[in-house]
Amino acid sequence: MLLLNYLILISLNINSLYFFTMYLDIIGIIKEYFVYLLKNLSFKLIKSCIMTYLRIFFKILLLFSLPAILLSQDVTLRTQADVDAFDPSITVIIGNLKIDGAGISDPIKDLSNLSNLTSITEDLDISHNIALTKLDGLNSITSIGNNLIILSNAALVNLDGLSNLSSIVSDLSIFQNYALINLTGLSNITSIGGGLTISSNTTLPNLDGLNNITSIGGTLKLSSNPALINLTGLSNITSIGRDLDIYYNNALTNLTGLNSLTSINHDLIIANNATLTNLNGLNNLTSIGGGLIVQYNAALTSFEGLNLSNITSMGLDLYIYYNNALTNLDGLNNITSIGGKLFIDNNDALTNIDGLNNLSSVGRDLDIKYNKALTNIEGLNNLSSVGGDLEVYSNPSLTDCCGIQNLLDTPGAIVGQIRIYNNPSECNSKEEILDTPCGININIQTFAPCINANNGMIQVTVSGYDTIPFFYSWDRTEDGASGYGSSLDDVFSIKNLSEGTYNITVITNRPDTAIKIGIVLEQIPGSIFEIIGITTVNSSNGFSNGSITVKTAGGTAPFSYEWSGVSSGSKTGVSDDNYTMPNLAQGEYFITLSDDAGNMQEVAVSLLDETVPVFPCTEPLDIVILNDVSGSVDATEYSESKQFFVNFLEEVNIGQDADESRAAIIEWSSSGQQEVKIDITGDIDALKDYINYNRSFSGGTSPHQAMEYGKNYLDSIDRADVEKVLILSTDGSNGQVSPSLIALADKFKADGYHIVTIAFDNAFANNYTRDILTKVASNQLLAPGAPAYSLLDKDLAKNIVNLYLCPIDPGSTATAYFNRDGAIDIIDIIPNGNCPYPNGVEIKFTLEALRELSLPAGTPVTFYYNNPELFGATSVFTWVMPCALPAGAIDTFSVVLPVYSPGNIFAVLNDDGSQSPPIQFPITDIEELAYSNNIDNQRICADGNAILQAIKYTTTPKPICDTLVLYTINVCNISEIDAFGVTVNDLPPAGFVLTGTTFNDNGCALDNGDNYDIPAGCCISLTLTYDASKAENGYYRNQGVDIDGPSNQEYIDFDGSNTTAEDVIIDGSIDCPSTTVEFSKEVNVDESCDDAFVVYTFTINNEMNIPLQGLVFTDILPSSCTWAFEPYLLQGLNIGSVDIKDNTATFTIDEVQANTVATFQMDAALGLWDADGTLSNTATIENVPDPDNGGYKKIYSNSVSTDIIASPTVSIPDTIYVSASSKGIKLDAVIN
C-alpha cells in the first residue's frame, strides 16, 4: 500500500517542481502497483483501487500532455459575478468545479468566461441555476476526472456546450432539469466508467445524443421522465456494470433502443411505467447477474421482447407484482432455477404461469397471492424444491393447483412453512390439493331434458391437457345406454340425452384420463308435442272444398285427430307428423290432436270462402304501393291500373287516426326510374285522386330497384309498432322478373316487412314469373292478379285486400293464417369473478313466441363472440330449449358460457351453429315470419375506452400439403367507441415461416398498410399461411397474438394457453389428398331480348381439406349491363358484405368450406342495347392458396356468352296533321 500512498501524495502536490523529476519513473510505478493489487487484495477492493488509480493517473497525464495553466483547488461559482471574475486563462482545474446558483439573487446566465477550460480532474457539478439556458462556455472541456452532475437547472434547454466531452470516469447524472429537451450535446461521449442517471426531466422526449456510448460501468437509471417516448439513444450500449432501473416513465410503451444490450451484471428493475405494454428492446439480453423485478406496470400485457432463451438461472429474486394487464409469463420459459425469492402477486389479468414450465428450484420463498384471474399454476409442474416458505392464497379464480401436487407430496421439497388458503375449492389447502385427481380435468355443465324427451345435454370443459384430440365416452346407469366421440375443442357438448344418471370418461393419446360419475339429468315439466305448422286451403263458391293441414313436432306416434264446427270428423292411427282434414266448408273449426302417450293439443282455425271474404282490415298498416308503369303498359292499361289501386285502397281501413292505415303510391320502371306520386297519407280523397295523375315513366322493367326504393321510403316515414307493407305490382314477362328478387324480398321479410305481390297481364299468364312473385310475397299463396288489365275490378281488389293484406296483422278476428315469430332478449350478463377476466359468465335471457305458432322443443340459441353477421365472429356455445314455448308465452332461461375475458356477446335465436359466420337466416327448418328480433347482444367487462380483442384459430390442426399451417386471426372492437391505428402481431411457433396473408375488412374496417382502423362493433380478419417444414415435431398449443396501437385504446391479446382453437400437432404426417380448386360459371340462357335478366351460376370446387378464406371475387359486365342484386342461393360458402357498383361486382368470399362444391347465383340486368350483340365475360377469384408453389394464386372461370337481341325502335318520318275535314290519313313508320 506504500506505492498507493506515494501516488496519492504526488497527486496532492502535482503543482510542485519535485514531481517533474519523478515523471520518468511513472511507468515502473504503475507496473509494480498492479502486481501488488493482484497478489494481495480481493476482487472488490482491486476494483476500488483501480478506479482510484485511474483518477490519479488521469491527473498525471493531464499535467504532462497539455501546455496548461493550472488551478489546483476546488472552484465554486454561485453568481454571474463569480463567473465573470474567473481567470479566463485557466485551462485545467485540479479539483472540483461547482456551478451552483442556489438561492442567489445574481443568477448565472452566461458561462462564456470559462471557454478556455479543457479539463477538470474531479467533479463538474452544474446545479440549481434558475436562469441558465445553455452551457456555452464549456465547449473546450474534453475530459472530466470524476462525476458530471447536471441538477435542477430550471431553464436549461440543451447540453450543447459539452459537445467536446468524450469520456466520464465515474457517474453521469442528469435530473430535475424541467426545460431540457435533448441530450445531443453529449454525442461525443463513448464510455461512462460509473453510472448513468437520467431522472425527472419533464420535457425530455428521447435520449438521442447518447448513441456513441457502448458501456456503462455502474447503474443505468431512467426514472420519472414523463415525456420520454423511446430509448433509441441507447442503441449501442452492450453492457451495464450494475443495475438497469427503468421506472415512472409514463409515456414509454416499449424498450426499443436497448436492442444491443447483452448483459446486466446485477438487477433488472422495470416498475411503474404506466403505458409500457411489452419489453421489446431486451431481445438480445443473455445475462442478468442479479434479480428481475417487474412491478406496477399497468399496461404491460406480456414479457414479449424479454429474450431469456440463454438465461437458465437467476442468481437473486424474481418479483412480478401489480402488473394489472399481464396475462401470462411467456418469455421466462428457459429459467430452471431462481437463487432468491419468487413473488407473483396482485396481477389482476394473469390467467396462468405456464411461462415457468421449466423452473425446477427456488432458493428462498415462493409467494403467489391476490391474482384475481389466475385459474391454474400448471407452469410449476417441474418445480421440485423451494428453499423457503410456500404461500399460495387469495387467488379467487384458482381452481387447478395440480402444478404443485408433486412438490407438496415430496418430503423435504419445501424447507419453510406452507400456507395455502382463501382459494376456491380444490386449491384451498395442502390436503385439498393432494386429494385432487390431476392430469387432465373435466368440468361439467348440465342442461335438463323436457319430460319424456331426449333433448338434454352435458357440456364438457377439459383442462390440464398437453395434447389433442380428446376421446370421450358416456354411459347411462339406469339402462346401460352408451355413446362415444372425439373433439379437437376443449369445450364440447354431448347431446340428445334423456333423463338419467351419467358417467363420462375423457382420455387423450398420452394417455391421460379424467372421469366424472353420477351426473344427474332430471327432466323438467313442459311440452314437446306441439303444432308447428297449419296450412289452410279456403273453400270457394260455397262448396265444401277447403282443407286444413296440421304439422306436429315431437310426441309419440300414432296420432289421433278430432275436429268439429261446420262439419266434424276424426282420424286415428296417423303415423306421419302431418295430416290434412279434407272437404271442409267455410267456417270455424275446433281441432284436438293427441299422441300415443296422452299428450294433447287444441287449436281453432277459420276457413274463408275466396268468393266471400269474411273480415275487413282492422289493424293499422303503413302501405307503399309500387305500380309498374314500364313501356309494356299502354295508356289504357295505365289508366286501368290507377283505377284498380283506388278500388284497392277503398277496401283498406285508410284514415287519419293512430289505429288506421296510411298509404303511399310510387310509380316505377327501369333503373333509376322511381317516383313518389302520392306521399304517405291517411286521406282517402287524396289517394283516390291518383286517377287524375299522369304517368312518370315508360321505360324498362327493374323490380329490384323499385323494391329497394319503396323500402327506403317506408323506412323514412313508418310509425313505430305498425306493420310495414310493400305491394309490388308488375306485368313483367319471362326474363324481366329474376329469381334474385326472392332473395331481396327474404332480406326485407327477415327485417319485419310484409310483401304483397300482384301479377298483371304477362306476369299473371307466365307461370315462371308468377311463381317468383309468389315466393317474393309474405303470404305464399299463388300470386293474385289478372291476365289482362281490363279484368282489374272492385271484386278482385276486395279479395286481394282481405286474403293477402288484412291477415298480415289479423288481431283477434282471424285465425286463417298461422305464423311463427320468436324473439330473444338478453336481460343480464353476470361475470363469475371480477372483471376484466371473469371465470365464465352467466347469461340470462328471455324467449317469446309472438305469433300464432309456438317455438317448438329443441329450438336452438347459439352464442357468439362479436356480431355473427360478420366473418370475424366466433361461436361460443349452442343451447337448445328443452320444452316448447306456447304461442304468446314468454320465459326466462340462463346459461353459463366459457367466457374468460371482456367481450361483445351475441345471442341468436333459431341458430343451431351449422353456419359459419357470417350467418344468414333462415338457418334451421323452424320457419319464422321475420328474423329481425332473433339477435340480441350485450357487452361484458367492456366499458370505457375503445377495446380491441384478438381471437385466433387454425383450420389445420394437422399440417396440409407441403407442411402448410393456416391460422385465422379476428380482431374485433368490442366497445362502442371507434378505434384507430391498431397493429396486429402474430406469435407463431419457432420454425414457422410466413408465406402469405389475406385481409378481410368485413365491410367496415380500413386497412392503412401497417395498421387498421376498426369502428365500434367491427372486426377484421387475417388469414395467415405458414410453412412449418422446418418446425420440430410436437404439440404446439400456446400461440398468441399481440395487438397494439394508441395509448388511449385498450388491447386484449390472444393467449393460446387457455384454448385448443389454435393448437397444432406436427408429427410428420401431412393431410393432403388434393391441392385442386376449380372455378366455373354458367348462364341460364343462350339468347335473350334486352330489358331482361340473365342468371349466372358460379361454382367453386374446393377439393382441399381446408376451408378457403378471404377469396376476392370479381366479375365485370359490359357497360350496358348492371348487376341486379347481391349473390343469392349460397351453398357451401359464406359471403358477408358485397360491393356491387353498376356493372362491376367485387366482394370477399369469407369462406368456402373444405371438400365442398360451393355455388351461388347472381342476376344481371341487360338494360337496353342499341343493336344486337353478345354478352360475354369471365370471372376471377384471388387469394386462392397454392400449396404446390407457395403463397396464393388467382384463378379464372370459363367464359360464357349470351346473344342479346336489341329492342326495335319505331320512328315516324313526318309529322301528322289531322283536320276536321280529313276523311283519312296515311301513316308511314320505320322499324329498326
Summary of the structure (lengths in Angstrom):
residues: 1232
radius of gyration: 41.6
end to end distance: 121.7
largest distance: 149.3
contacts: 4338
relative contact order: 0.05
helix: 15%
strand: 37%
